[in-house]
Amino acid sequence: MVRNWRRVTFHLCGVDREFRDTVTANNNDDRSTPRLWVGSIDCDPKTPDQPNVASAAARNDFIFRARFLAEAKFFENYLEALSFAGIEARRAERLEDAPPDSLILLPWVTSPFTTEAGDPMAMRIGQLARERRWTMIVAGEHTNLGGAAARVDVMTRRNILRRDLTVPPGNTDDSGPLHAADLRAWLHEAILNRGASVRINSPADKVLLAGDGWWAEPDIGEWLWVGDYIWRSGDRTGRLALAVAADIEDARWVVIGDNSPFLNSQLVADPRPAIRLIEMASLWPAFLKDIFIGALACLLCIHLASPNLPVWRPLIAVGSATALAMAAGPFWTRESMRWRDAFVGEPGGDERNFNLMLVQYPGLADGRRLIRMKSPVSGSVSLPEGNSVIFMLVDGEAEIGGVKLNGCRRIGSLTSIEGPYLMNAQACRVSGSTRVLIGTSEGAAAFVVPNAKGESLVVLDIGFLSQKAPNSNAIWLLHEVNR
């Protein structure tokens, strides 16, 4: 069944009171559309220094807190990361704030919702999902990590997320080609790999993603075990279901075996896999394929029974609709211009990527375009109107917004007198209406070019905000653009 829901993103996290609001500290209601929501729920895990706590319980709590701290960084500034990706959201303080027929995203279920026995919060989520016809997108993890699979069981009242670890062919970091339900080719370089497989419990369940040649290592019941990524006799292999949509009572549960596409750094690096999964939750246009196959089977049966009946016209109509949906596929995905400006084809784990710095300092992309040039520029270069920050290198000579650049030379990595640490920089002689920020007019590594509606800050360093760059670079840049 195709669902028309209001796009609501509800971020549910297990946040220790000591670290409250580390995930959703920034409220962007002023920039969000009124139909989108994002929220958090606090948890109150016990601390290891509480009196009368057994040593085993204290040890387990310490493990939880250590894992929580390790995972929390992947959900910091989550509203901003979603917005950067083109997924606008608002914050809901309570479960009850999400209206009926909403889309709810739970990207972090490896952290407990509550420490109370039986996890009543998970049961409450499931109850509200059924009562309010929510479409729930739940991103899990491998081997019941942090109780993720058990938590999904409680919410759905069905065993959907398996307790195994899936490995793609060749144990690669990306997913490779997958079978997708929405008629479009899956993004091969998507970071969706070592999670869990999902279980198909009903003929009505819809497999959204499946991979050929994958294998699944079983959970051996040891919390330190995360697999050895080596196929062994007895491991499940072949075509494994990696994401499924299941309508259970009045709720739809879209369970994905790996939450990698929904981490903040991946949303900033390449949001296309996450957007595709969100769009597939409506089962549009996946249902067209089912209709086409069903119509084909019915028409073939009718043709065999009555060869003279003109049964091919309906088949052509359904086939044409399916083909049109496939042809229009590239135009459905709605990534943001901000992401497009900063994307030069690097995966999220590439050290050259700016994604970690943009997650930590989301203000860098607020109110301005942040543009990365993939190749060195030369000749006349046009600048966008309004405020922007442009990272590039020059090949020979160039003219940017009336400012001439020549005599360029690579200066590599060094600490500038002005403070920033240049990572992979260039210095050029600049002349024209400009203000030099790093260097001099005879050798500038950063300068400002004014335009009719603002100014462009040009940085001749393609690694200025890369993953190995110091945070002081981002702080310096924020200071300059906010002058």
PAKEZA-517490 format. One record per residue (C-alpha): residue number from 1; residue in three letters; x negated, y negated, z. Coordinates in Angstrom, 1 decimal, always signed. Layout:
BEGIN
NUM ALA X Y Z
...
END
This chain:
BEGIN
1 MET +0.0 +0.0 +0.0
2 VAL -1.4 -3.4 -1.0
3 ARG -1.4 -5.9 +1.9
4 ASN -1.1 -9.7 +1.6
5 TRP -2.6 -10.8 +4.9
6 ARG -3.8 -14.1 +6.2
7 ARG -7.5 -14.1 +6.2
8 VAL -8.5 -13.9 +9.8
9 THR -11.9 -13.0 +11.1
10 PHE -11.9 -12.0 +14.8
11 HIS -15.4 -11.4 +16.1
12 LEU -15.2 -9.0 +19.1
13 CYS -18.4 -8.7 +21.1
14 GLY -19.6 -7.4 +24.4
15 VAL -21.2 -10.5 +25.9
16 ASP -22.7 -10.3 +29.4
17 ARG -21.6 -13.2 +31.5
18 GLU -25.3 -14.2 +31.9
19 PHE -25.5 -14.5 +28.1
20 ARG -22.0 -15.7 +27.5
21 ASP -21.5 -17.7 +24.2
22 THR -24.8 -16.5 +22.7
23 VAL -22.7 -15.2 +19.8
24 THR -20.0 -17.8 +19.3
25 ALA -21.5 -20.8 +21.0
26 ASN -20.7 -23.3 +18.2
27 ASN -17.1 -24.1 +17.5
28 ASN -16.6 -25.3 +13.9
29 ASP -12.9 -25.8 +14.0
30 ASP -13.3 -29.2 +12.3
31 ARG -14.8 -27.5 +9.2
32 SER -12.6 -24.4 +9.1
33 THR -9.4 -23.6 +7.3
34 PRO -6.3 -23.4 +9.6
35 ARG -5.6 -19.8 +8.6
36 LEU -8.9 -18.3 +9.6
37 TRP -10.0 -17.4 +13.1
38 VAL -13.0 -16.1 +14.9
39 GLY -13.2 -15.2 +18.6
40 SER -15.1 -13.4 +21.3
41 ILE -14.2 -11.5 +24.4
42 ASP -16.5 -11.5 +27.5
43 CYS -17.5 -8.4 +29.3
44 ASP -18.8 -8.1 +32.9
45 PRO -21.4 -5.3 +32.9
46 LYS -22.9 -4.5 +36.3
47 THR -26.5 -5.7 +36.9
48 PRO -29.3 -3.4 +38.0
49 ASP -29.8 -5.3 +41.2
50 GLN -26.3 -4.8 +42.5
51 PRO -26.2 -3.0 +45.9
52 ASN -25.0 +0.6 +46.2
53 VAL -25.7 +1.4 +42.6
54 ALA -27.2 +4.8 +42.0
55 SER -30.6 +4.9 +40.3
56 ALA -29.2 +6.7 +37.2
57 ALA -26.5 +4.1 +36.9
58 ALA -29.0 +1.3 +37.3
59 ARG -31.2 +2.8 +34.6
60 ASN -28.3 +3.2 +32.2
61 ASP -27.3 -0.4 +32.8
62 PHE -30.8 -1.6 +32.2
63 ILE -30.8 +0.4 +28.9
64 PHE -27.5 -1.3 +28.0
65 ARG -28.8 -4.7 +28.8
66 ALA -32.0 -4.1 +26.8
67 ARG -30.0 -2.9 +23.8
68 PHE -27.6 -5.8 +24.2
69 LEU -30.4 -8.3 +24.0
70 ALA -31.9 -6.6 +21.0
71 GLU -28.5 -6.6 +19.2
72 ALA -27.2 -10.0 +20.3
73 LYS -29.6 -11.8 +17.9
74 PHE -27.8 -10.3 +15.0
75 PHE -24.6 -12.1 +16.0
76 GLU -25.8 -15.5 +17.1
77 ASN -24.3 -18.5 +15.3
78 TYR -21.9 -16.0 +13.7
79 LEU -19.3 -18.6 +12.6
80 GLU -22.0 -20.6 +10.8
81 ALA -23.3 -17.5 +9.1
82 LEU -19.8 -16.6 +7.9
83 SER -19.3 -20.1 +6.6
84 PHE -22.6 -20.1 +4.8
85 ALA -21.6 -16.9 +3.1
86 GLY -18.3 -18.5 +2.0
87 ILE -16.1 -16.8 +4.6
88 GLU -14.5 -19.6 +6.5
89 ALA -13.2 -18.7 +9.9
90 ARG -11.8 -20.1 +13.1
91 ARG -12.3 -19.0 +16.6
92 ALA -9.7 -17.2 +18.7
93 GLU -10.3 -17.2 +22.4
94 ARG -7.9 -14.3 +23.2
95 LEU -6.7 -11.3 +21.4
96 GLU -3.2 -12.6 +21.5
97 ASP -4.3 -15.7 +19.5
98 ALA -4.5 -13.7 +16.3
99 PRO -1.1 -13.8 +14.6
100 PRO +0.7 -10.9 +12.9
101 ASP -0.5 -9.6 +9.5
102 SER -4.0 -10.9 +10.2
103 LEU -7.3 -9.5 +9.0
104 ILE -9.6 -8.8 +12.0
105 LEU -13.3 -8.2 +11.7
106 LEU -15.2 -6.2 +14.4
107 PRO -18.8 -6.2 +13.3
108 TRP -20.3 -5.2 +16.7
109 VAL -18.7 -2.2 +18.4
110 THR -21.9 -0.7 +19.8
111 SER -21.6 -2.9 +22.8
112 PRO -18.9 -2.1 +25.4
113 PHE -15.8 -4.3 +25.4
114 THR -15.4 -3.8 +29.2
115 THR -17.0 -1.6 +31.9
116 GLU -13.6 -0.5 +33.2
117 ALA -12.9 +3.2 +33.1
118 GLY -11.2 +4.3 +29.9
119 ASP -12.2 +1.1 +28.1
120 PRO -8.7 -0.5 +28.3
121 MET -9.8 -3.4 +26.0
122 ALA -10.3 -1.0 +23.2
123 MET -6.8 +0.5 +23.9
124 ARG -5.4 -3.0 +24.0
125 ILE -6.9 -3.9 +20.6
126 GLY -5.4 -0.8 +19.1
127 GLN -2.0 -1.5 +20.6
128 LEU -1.9 -5.1 +19.3
129 ALA -3.1 -3.9 +15.8
130 ARG -0.1 -1.6 +15.6
131 GLU +2.3 -4.1 +17.0
132 ARG +1.2 -7.0 +14.8
133 ARG +0.4 -5.0 +11.6
134 TRP -3.3 -6.1 +11.7
135 THR -5.8 -5.0 +9.1
136 MET -8.8 -4.1 +11.1
137 ILE -12.3 -4.0 +9.6
138 VAL -14.6 -2.1 +12.0
139 ALA -18.3 -1.7 +11.3
140 GLY -19.8 +1.2 +13.1
141 GLU -23.2 +2.8 +13.6
142 HIS -24.9 +6.1 +13.5
143 THR -24.8 +9.0 +16.1
144 ASN -22.2 +7.3 +18.3
145 LEU -24.8 +4.6 +19.2
146 GLY -23.6 +2.7 +22.2
147 GLY -20.4 +4.7 +22.2
148 ALA -19.3 +3.1 +18.9
149 ALA -17.6 +6.2 +17.5
150 ALA -15.8 +6.9 +20.8
151 ARG -14.6 +3.3 +20.9
152 VAL -13.2 +3.6 +17.3
153 ASP -11.4 +6.8 +18.4
154 VAL -9.7 +4.9 +21.3
155 MET -8.6 +2.0 +19.1
156 THR -7.3 +4.1 +16.2
157 ARG -6.2 +7.1 +18.2
158 ARG -7.8 +9.2 +15.5
159 ASN -11.3 +10.6 +14.9
160 ILE -12.6 +8.5 +11.9
161 LEU -16.2 +7.6 +12.6
162 ARG -18.4 +10.7 +12.6
163 ARG -21.3 +11.2 +15.1
164 ASP -24.0 +11.6 +12.5
165 LEU -26.6 +9.6 +10.6
166 THR -26.4 +9.1 +6.9
167 VAL -29.5 +8.9 +4.7
168 PRO -29.4 +7.6 +1.1
169 PRO -31.4 +9.5 -1.6
170 GLY -35.1 +8.8 -1.1
171 ASN -34.4 +7.3 +2.4
172 THR -34.4 +3.8 +0.8
173 ASP -33.5 +0.6 +2.6
174 ASP -30.7 -0.2 +0.2
175 SER -27.6 +1.8 -0.7
176 GLY -28.3 +2.4 -4.3
177 PRO -25.3 +3.1 -6.6
178 LEU -22.1 +4.0 -4.8
179 HIS -18.6 +5.0 -5.9
180 ALA -16.4 +1.9 -5.1
181 ALA -12.6 +2.0 -4.9
182 ASP -12.1 -1.4 -6.4
183 LEU -13.1 -0.5 -10.0
184 ARG -16.2 -2.6 -10.0
185 ALA -19.8 -1.5 -9.8
186 TRP -21.2 -1.5 -6.3
187 LEU -24.2 -3.8 -5.7
188 HIS -27.1 -1.4 -5.8
189 GLU -29.4 -3.5 -3.6
190 ALA -26.8 -3.8 -0.8
191 ILE -28.3 -3.1 +2.7
192 LEU -26.0 -0.3 +3.7
193 ASN -27.9 +2.9 +4.5
194 ARG -28.6 +4.6 +7.8
195 GLY -25.2 +4.5 +9.5
196 ALA -22.5 +7.2 +10.0
197 SER -20.2 +8.9 +7.6
198 VAL -16.5 +8.6 +7.9
199 ARG -13.8 +11.3 +8.2
200 ILE -10.8 +11.6 +5.9
201 ASN -7.9 +12.8 +8.0
202 SER -5.0 +12.4 +5.6
203 PRO -4.3 +12.6 +1.9
204 ALA -3.1 +9.0 +2.2
205 ASP -6.5 +7.8 +3.4
206 LYS -8.4 +5.8 +0.8
207 VAL -12.1 +6.3 +0.4
208 LEU -13.6 +2.8 -0.3
209 LEU -17.3 +3.8 -0.7
210 ALA -18.9 +7.1 -1.3
211 GLY -22.5 +8.0 -2.1
212 ASP -23.8 +11.0 -4.2
213 GLY -27.0 +12.8 -3.0
214 TRP -26.8 +11.4 +0.5
215 TRP -27.2 +13.7 +3.5
216 ALA -26.1 +13.4 +7.2
217 GLU -28.2 +14.4 +10.1
218 PRO -26.1 +15.6 +13.1
219 ASP -26.1 +14.0 +16.5
220 ILE -28.1 +16.1 +19.0
221 GLY -26.7 +14.4 +22.1
222 GLU -29.9 +12.6 +22.9
223 TRP -29.6 +8.8 +23.1
224 LEU -33.2 +8.2 +22.0
225 TRP -32.7 +10.3 +18.9
226 VAL -32.0 +8.3 +15.8
227 GLY -32.9 +10.9 +13.2
228 ASP -36.0 +11.9 +11.3
229 TYR -34.6 +11.1 +7.8
230 ILE -35.7 +14.5 +6.5
231 TRP -33.2 +16.8 +4.9
232 ARG -32.9 +20.1 +6.7
233 SER -30.9 +23.2 +5.9
234 GLY -27.5 +22.8 +7.5
235 ASP -27.3 +19.0 +7.1
236 ARG -24.1 +17.8 +5.4
237 THR -25.0 +16.7 +1.9
238 GLY -23.5 +15.7 -1.5
239 ARG -20.9 +13.0 -1.9
240 LEU -20.4 +11.4 +1.5
241 ALA -17.7 +9.0 +2.4
242 LEU -19.2 +5.9 +3.9
243 ALA -16.1 +3.6 +4.2
244 VAL -12.4 +4.5 +4.4
245 ALA -9.1 +2.7 +4.7
246 ALA -6.5 +4.5 +6.8
247 ASP -2.9 +3.3 +7.5
248 ILE -2.1 +4.5 +11.0
249 GLU +1.4 +3.5 +12.1
250 ASP +1.7 -0.2 +11.2
251 ALA -2.0 -1.0 +11.4
252 ARG -4.6 -0.6 +8.6
253 TRP -8.1 +0.5 +9.8
254 VAL -11.0 +0.0 +7.4
255 VAL -13.9 +1.8 +9.0
256 ILE -17.4 +1.4 +7.7
257 GLY -20.2 +3.6 +8.9
258 ASP -22.9 +0.9 +9.0
259 ASN -22.7 -2.7 +10.2
260 SER -25.8 -3.9 +8.3
261 PRO -23.8 -6.0 +5.7
262 PHE -22.1 -7.9 +8.5
263 LEU -25.3 -8.9 +10.5
264 ASN -25.8 -12.7 +10.5
265 SER -29.1 -12.5 +8.7
266 GLN -27.6 -10.3 +5.9
267 LEU -24.6 -12.6 +5.5
268 VAL -27.0 -15.5 +4.9
269 ALA -29.4 -13.4 +2.7
270 ASP -26.7 -11.8 +0.5
271 PRO -23.0 -11.9 +1.5
272 ARG -21.7 -10.1 -1.6
273 PRO -21.5 -6.6 +0.1
274 ALA -19.6 -8.0 +3.1
275 ILE -17.3 -10.0 +0.9
276 ARG -16.6 -6.9 -1.3
277 LEU -15.7 -4.8 +1.7
278 ILE -13.4 -7.5 +3.1
279 GLU -11.7 -7.8 -0.3
280 MET -11.3 -4.0 -0.6
281 ALA -9.4 -4.0 +2.7
282 SER -6.3 -5.1 +0.8
283 LEU -6.6 -2.1 -1.6
284 TRP -6.3 -4.5 -4.5
285 PRO -7.0 -3.6 -7.3
286 ALA -7.9 -0.1 -6.1
287 PHE -4.3 +1.0 -6.3
288 LEU -4.3 +0.4 -10.1
289 LYS -6.6 +3.4 -10.5
290 ASP -4.3 +5.6 -8.5
291 ILE -1.3 +4.4 -10.5
292 PHE -3.2 +5.0 -13.8
293 ILE -4.2 +8.5 -12.8
294 GLY -0.7 +9.3 -11.5
295 ALA +0.9 +7.9 -14.6
296 LEU -1.5 +9.9 -16.8
297 ALA -0.6 +13.1 -15.1
298 CYS +3.1 +12.5 -15.3
299 LEU +3.0 +11.4 -18.9
300 LEU +1.0 +14.5 -19.9
301 CYS +3.5 +16.7 -18.1
302 ILE +6.3 +15.0 -20.0
303 HIS +4.5 +15.2 -23.3
304 LEU +3.9 +18.9 -22.8
305 ALA +7.6 +19.4 -22.0
306 SER +8.9 +17.1 -24.8
307 PRO +6.2 +16.5 -27.4
308 ASN +8.5 +14.2 -29.5
309 LEU +9.1 +11.7 -26.7
310 PRO +7.0 +8.4 -27.1
311 VAL +5.3 +8.6 -23.7
312 TRP +2.1 +6.8 -24.6
313 ARG +3.3 +3.2 -24.4
314 PRO +3.6 +3.1 -20.6
315 LEU +0.2 +4.7 -20.4
316 ILE -1.3 +2.0 -22.6
317 ALA +0.4 -0.7 -20.5
318 VAL -1.0 +0.7 -17.2
319 GLY -4.4 +1.4 -18.8
320 SER -4.5 -2.2 -20.1
321 ALA -3.8 -3.6 -16.7
322 THR -6.5 -1.5 -15.2
323 ALA -9.0 -2.6 -17.8
324 LEU -8.1 -6.2 -17.3
325 ALA -8.6 -5.9 -13.6
326 MET -12.0 -4.4 -14.2
327 ALA -13.0 -7.1 -16.7
328 ALA -11.9 -9.8 -14.2
329 GLY -13.9 -8.2 -11.4
330 PRO -16.9 -10.5 -11.5
331 PHE -14.7 -13.5 -10.9
332 TRP -13.1 -12.2 -7.8
333 THR -16.0 -12.4 -5.4
334 ARG -16.2 -15.9 -3.8
335 GLU -19.7 -16.5 -2.5
336 SER -20.4 -20.1 -1.3
337 MET -22.4 -22.6 -3.3
338 ARG -24.6 -23.0 -0.3
339 TRP -25.6 -19.4 -0.5
340 ARG -26.1 -19.5 -4.3
341 ASP -28.4 -22.6 -3.9
342 ALA -30.7 -20.7 -1.5
343 PHE -30.6 -17.3 -3.2
344 VAL -33.7 -16.4 -5.3
345 GLY -33.2 -12.6 -5.3
346 GLU -35.0 -11.7 -2.1
347 PRO -33.6 -8.9 +0.2
348 GLY -32.8 -9.8 +3.8
349 GLY -36.0 -8.1 +5.1
350 ASP -38.3 -9.9 +2.7
351 GLU -40.7 -12.2 +4.7
352 ARG -40.3 -14.9 +2.0
353 ASN -36.6 -15.1 +2.7
354 PHE -35.3 -18.2 +4.6
355 ASN -32.4 -16.3 +6.1
356 LEU -33.7 -16.0 +9.7
357 MET -34.5 -19.7 +9.9
358 LEU -31.1 -20.6 +8.5
359 VAL -29.4 -18.4 +11.1
360 GLN -31.3 -19.9 +14.0
361 TYR -30.9 -23.5 +12.7
362 PRO -27.6 -23.6 +10.8
363 GLY -27.7 -27.4 +10.8
364 LEU -30.3 -27.3 +8.1
365 ALA -27.5 -26.6 +5.5
366 ASP -24.8 -28.9 +7.1
367 GLY -23.8 -31.9 +5.0
368 ARG -26.4 -31.2 +2.3
369 ARG -27.4 -28.7 -0.3
370 LEU -30.5 -26.6 +0.4
371 ILE -31.9 -25.5 -2.9
372 ARG -34.7 -23.1 -3.6
373 MET -36.3 -23.0 -7.0
374 LYS -37.2 -19.5 -8.1
375 SER -39.9 -20.6 -10.7
376 PRO -42.2 -23.6 -10.8
377 VAL -40.7 -26.6 -12.6
378 SER -42.1 -28.8 -15.3
379 GLY -41.0 -31.7 -17.4
380 SER -37.8 -33.6 -16.5
381 VAL -35.9 -32.2 -13.5
382 SER -32.5 -33.5 -12.7
383 LEU -31.4 -33.8 -9.0
384 PRO -28.0 -33.1 -7.6
385 GLU -25.9 -36.0 -6.4
386 GLY -25.8 -36.6 -2.7
387 ASN -28.1 -35.3 +0.0
388 SER -30.2 -32.2 -0.6
389 VAL -33.4 -30.5 +0.4
390 ILE -35.3 -28.8 -2.5
391 PHE -38.1 -26.3 -2.1
392 MET -40.2 -25.8 -5.2
393 LEU -43.6 -25.8 -7.0
394 VAL -44.7 -27.8 -10.0
395 ASP -46.3 -26.3 -13.1
396 GLY -48.5 -29.0 -14.6
397 GLU -46.5 -32.3 -14.6
398 ALA -42.9 -33.1 -13.8
399 GLU -40.5 -36.0 -13.4
400 ILE -37.9 -35.7 -10.6
401 GLY -35.3 -38.3 -10.3
402 GLY -37.6 -41.0 -11.8
403 VAL -40.6 -39.9 -9.6
404 LYS -43.6 -38.6 -11.6
405 LEU -45.7 -35.7 -10.3
406 ASN -49.1 -34.8 -11.7
407 GLY -52.5 -33.7 -10.6
408 CYS -50.9 -30.9 -8.7
409 ARG -53.1 -28.4 -6.8
410 ARG -52.4 -25.5 -4.5
411 ILE -53.4 -26.0 -0.9
412 GLY -52.1 -22.7 +0.5
413 SER -51.5 -22.5 +4.3
414 LEU -52.6 -25.2 +6.7
415 THR -51.4 -27.4 +9.5
416 SER -50.5 -30.9 +8.2
417 ILE -51.4 -34.1 +10.0
418 GLU -47.7 -34.8 +10.2
419 GLY -47.0 -31.6 +12.1
420 PRO -45.4 -29.0 +9.9
421 TYR -47.4 -25.8 +9.1
422 LEU -47.5 -25.4 +5.3
423 MET -47.1 -21.8 +4.3
424 ASN -47.6 -21.6 +0.6
425 ALA -47.8 -25.2 -0.5
426 GLN -48.9 -27.5 -3.2
427 ALA -49.9 -31.2 -3.2
428 CYS -49.2 -33.5 -6.2
429 ARG -49.9 -37.2 -7.0
430 VAL -46.5 -39.0 -6.9
431 SER -45.6 -42.3 -8.3
432 GLY -42.2 -44.1 -8.5
433 SER -39.5 -44.9 -6.0
434 THR -40.3 -42.4 -3.3
435 ARG -41.2 -42.1 +0.4
436 VAL -44.0 -39.6 +1.2
437 LEU -43.4 -37.5 +4.3
438 ILE -46.3 -35.1 +4.3
439 GLY -49.6 -36.2 +2.7
440 THR -50.2 -39.4 +0.7
441 SER -49.2 -40.7 -2.7
442 GLU -52.4 -39.1 -4.0
443 GLY -51.5 -35.7 -2.7
444 ALA -48.0 -35.3 -1.3
445 ALA -46.5 -32.0 -0.1
446 ALA -43.1 -33.5 +0.9
447 PHE -41.4 -36.7 -0.2
448 VAL -37.9 -38.2 -0.5
449 VAL -36.3 -39.2 -3.8
450 PRO -33.2 -41.5 -3.5
451 ASN -30.1 -41.2 -5.7
452 ALA -26.9 -43.1 -6.0
453 LYS -25.0 -41.0 -3.4
454 GLY -27.8 -40.0 -1.0
455 GLU -31.3 -38.7 -1.2
456 SER -33.2 -35.5 -2.0
457 LEU -36.0 -34.3 +0.2
458 VAL -38.5 -32.4 -1.9
459 VAL -40.8 -29.9 -0.2
460 LEU -43.6 -28.5 -2.4
461 ASP -43.8 -25.3 -0.3
462 ILE -41.8 -22.2 -1.3
463 GLY -42.5 -20.6 +2.1
464 PHE -41.7 -23.6 +4.4
465 LEU -38.8 -21.8 +6.1
466 SER -39.8 -18.2 +5.5
467 GLN -39.6 -15.6 +8.2
468 LYS -43.2 -16.0 +9.3
469 ALA -43.0 -19.8 +9.4
470 PRO -43.0 -21.5 +12.8
471 ASN -39.8 -22.9 +14.2
472 SER -41.4 -26.3 +14.4
473 ASN -41.0 -26.5 +10.6
474 ALA -37.2 -26.3 +10.9
475 ILE -37.2 -28.7 +13.8
476 TRP -39.3 -31.2 +11.8
477 LEU -37.0 -30.8 +8.8
478 LEU -33.8 -31.3 +10.9
479 HIS -35.4 -34.5 +12.3
480 GLU -36.1 -35.9 +8.8
481 VAL -32.7 -35.1 +7.3
482 ASN -30.8 -36.5 +10.3
483 ARG -32.6 -39.8 +10.4
END
